[in-house]
Amino acid sequence: MKLTSALFLNNFSHLYKIVSKPALLSHDQLCYSLSVLRYFSSGMDLEQVVDRLKKYASPSLAAAWDNVGLLVEPSAPHRVSRILLTNDLTQEVATEATALKVDMIISYHPPIFQPVKRLTQESWKDRVIVQCIENRIAVYSPHTSYDILHNGLSDWLAAAFVGKSGPVTQSFDRSFSKELSLSIRFPNKLPDCIEEQLVKAFPDAVILGHHRIDSQLGESGVRLDVTCTEKLLPQLTSFFEGYELRDLKITELFKPPLSGHGEGRLVTLDHPMTIKDAILLIKSHLKLAFVRLGLGQRKTTESQIRTIAACAGSGSSVLRGVKADLYLTGEMPHHDVLDAVQSGTSVVLCEHSNTERGFLCVLQQTLHVLFDEKIDIKVSSADRDPLEIA
């Protein structure tokens, strides 16, 4: 049932009578008022749902090229009582969502990626988005923010093995603006009142202080150190053009790495195992009957391995050049597989979404807790990898 707050307020008198004088309501009024009461006593507002999803995995974790977050937003108010989880939002999944009367779809892969100029019935992707809009179904996509998240999809994939695991590449929080450090050297002394003028002109810049330079180091004068955002840099450098300077040095500042967050996972096994045994573990973990194997040069399925580099989906850009005995991913281009096996690294390919879809069941339990068990979370039964063994 999809109701507005106005309808709820218009029927508040009926709701009051349910508690105080239910006999005064007709049968139809009682049924309708109970349905309104059930509607507003369960679920959560879309804004609350999105806020909690962002706190669980900040969109700022996602790769810069990605399109994550809320992609389809029905007009307010929009109550979310049922969510459907899927790896890909296909026509079959959209039909399933409509039949289940869900209020929101969380699609791991973003169904909207490139800029949209029109929404027509010509392409299947357009039809899916139109169907969601017509049925007031919100669409949210986390994609690479879940890949990078500590205890997210990458850790789930690496959990096929027992050992020490960490990100292949470390992540930094992109929610912060890039910061720069300016070190300005004046020949003899600081110009009068320059620090006060800086504070007045650039309240967002931070003056770290100034210090005299020892001439024995090959330079002399006074250095003034200031930090600012990348956006302020042109204005700040222009400010100093009116002064006599010996030099001006600009240094990019980096935020500290986010512990446990990053692309892919590099696993060092507690105990070495054969490639054959590793494949059995992968099949069991991903619930697959078949995988594709590229044996490293001079390797057999009985060869021992100690390190595994894993990346969900398409792992080429993350795994390329990583030193490991085995690569585990969904797909890799021919020449990247060739480079790996010629370098002695064996490669296991499971098809793209097969390395991602199993995480949805873990996410289902996580979201039950995240939403205080107020929302019915379902995993799509129509979602599947487009490739299969023929």
Salt bridges, closest charged atoms under 4 A:
ASP28 OD1 - HIS27 ND1 3.70
ASP45 OD1 - ARG79 NH1 3.09
ASP51 OD2 - LYS55 NZ 3.33
ASP66 OD2 - HIS143 ND1 2.91
ASP88 OD1 - HIS109 ND1 2.61
ASP88 OD2 - ARG357 NH2 3.92
ASP103 OD1 - LYS2 NZ 2.94
ASP155 OD2 - HIS150 ND1 3.94
ASP155 OD1 - ARG265 NE 2.86
GLU195 OE2 - HIS210 ND1 3.29
GLU219 OE1 - ARG185 NE 3.83
GLU219 OE2 - ARG223 NE 3.75
ASP225 OD2 - HIS211 ND1 3.83
GLU230 OE2 - LYS178 NZ 3.78
ASP247 OD2 - ARG185 NE 2.91
ASP247 OD1 - ARG223 NH2 2.84
GLU252 OE2 - LYS178 NZ 3.66
GLU331 OE2 - HIS352 ND1 2.52
ASP336 OD2 - ARG320 NH2 3.12
GLU351 OE2 - ARG292 NE 3.42
GLU356 OE1 - HIS109 NE2 3.30
GLU356 OE2 - HIS352 NE2 3.21
ASP372 OD2 - ARG52 NH1 2.84
ASP376 OD2 - ARG82 NE 3.11
ASP376 OD2 - LYS378 NZ 3.55
ASP383 OD2 - ARG357 NE 2.80
